[in-house]
Amino acid sequence: MKAFFSSMTGRVFLTILLGTIIAFIMTQLMVEKQQYQIVQEYRDVFALDRSEQLIFSAEVVPVSARSTYLRAANRPGIRLEEITQELPVAAQPSAFTAALAGRIGPDYRLDTIAVRPAPCDVPRLENSVFGHTLKAWTGVCESVNVRLRDGTRLRLQVFPPPTSVLSGLSDYRMIILLFLVSVTALAYVVARMSTRPLKQLAQAAKDLGNDINHPPLRLAGVSEIRQASAAFNAMQARIRQYIFQRTQMLAAITHDLQTPLTRMRLRLEKVSDPELQQRLVGDLSAMQEMVREGLDLARSMDTTESMQALDLDSLLGSVCCDATDAGQEVDIKGHTGRAVMGRPMALRRCLVNLIDNAVKYGQQAVVTVDSASGAARIRIRDNGPGIAPGELARVFEPFYRIETSRSRESGGTGLGLTIARNIAEQHGGSIALSNHPEGGLEVTMVLPEYYAAR
């Protein structure tokens, strides 16, 4: 779950979901507030109409039948009845009293009662999407003394309307649940649609790092995504062309150098001074070794070899057997029982370079293979003097040699680890160096994305 919300899909999903829910809450609050105001305004107008009707009707009814008529005509919320108790009158009429007086004319006297009726302050149960809440009525609620034209005094009482019978029965929980489910589903779909092209570009970049000849992206989707995909494909084509040209140039140079170097070696055989001849031959051998490793470096950047499933244990066993047959002291431990996707010749060249380095600088190589965190791990340890911590990263630079006895005694051009790292990275792997606690240098090579072998 944490990984999901830390991804682009999770963040877009959460943003859309929260934004929609907040917008819904704000809209619902405004709608309910507006609806409540409309109900109050309608109730105030209805109270004026009903009060005017009651007053005019009460006046035309004979005094003897007036009480009977009022008991029959009165309804909950608006009542006109005889005064049974004198109450103090307000100095100024209320807005409702003034509006009612304007309707019925100056022949009637209306006085607002100063004391607010008790039902006005009783909270009312109101139904909402957010549940049942108690609200105070803010509309017309008051008592008014009315003196008819014949001098009769009555009291008009306007109370809040009764709570709806269905208000306590209505339940919006299912509506809210359906809304949340629909919004969540919609937000997830939109988030997936928005981030899918980014994931495709990220996967394409990863595939490009593993295989420069990976098929280009399919141009699909909205115009912006098609434009980005086309730019990515053009970039891949340019990188492929640059690598090809560099590889061809380096291969051509190293190949063409072989011929003059061979002629020089033949001519050195005619040098009469044995000591001078030996020095010149040594220099020439170093030059030829550099040319050969330069050609290997060019080949390590070549990605034309096709990827295929390789049994890692068989490949390691074959490389170690060849090294043993060549007189090198190599020991192998462990197995993975796994296969990796790779280029056979390139991986073999990488392993041979690492084992040759271990034997050259440490007299022997101990190869340990196992599985760790969903990847195949190969560790190659020697018994040499190791490398200073500050030099561990720099030894991967082309032609870099450590100015210690480790390099002086064994020679070398400084391209072996560079070639091995190039090949490992082309397979989505990595190579790291560390000094073993018990002595010697340990090279750790990790190859990801392996699966069960046959």
PyMOL commands that set and color helices and strands:
alter all, ss='L'
color gray80, all
select helices_A, chain A and resi 2-6+8-60+63-73+95-104+118-121+173-210+223-268+274-300+312-325+344-362+389-391+394-396+405-410+416-426
alter helices_A, ss='H'
color red, helices_A
select strands_A, chain A and resi 78-82+109-112+124-128+131-135+142-147+153-158+308-311+329-333+338-342+364-372+375-381+430-435+441-448+451-452
alter strands_A, ss='S'
color yellow, strands_A
deselect
rebuild
show_as cartoon
